[in-house]
Amino acid sequence: MDMAVGIIIGAAFTAIVGILVADMINPLIGLLMGGVDFAGLSASVGEATFTYGNFIMAIINFLVIAFVVFMLVRSLNKMKKAEEAAPAPALAGPTQEELLADILVALKK
């Protein structure tokens, strides 16, 4: 069940990041590179057209998704380590020595 939820969330997250990259990051990179639109980059050889701009956009999408997933896993691992390192709560009951002393008293009676 956890895997199914993870896959569904991952697919939705991928769509969100894809839109983020396509509509916000790529235009910003294009602006910084002198107005280059990655989606429109292509090369023609004879009648064949190679749209390598879409490939560049896919690489940027992958890098953004991989970075966000890396940061998510990293923060989850830190929380897990902090939880494991936390000391166990102290029990409020009597110590082992006190219990043994009570048993000794009961045996003597």
Buried (B, 14 or more C-beta within 10 A) or exposed (E): EEEEEEEEEEEEBBEEBBEBBBEEBBBEBBEEEEEBEBEEBEEEEEEEEEBEBBEBBEEBBEEBBEEBBEEEEEEEEEEEEEEEEEEEEEEEEEEEEEEEEEEEEEEEE
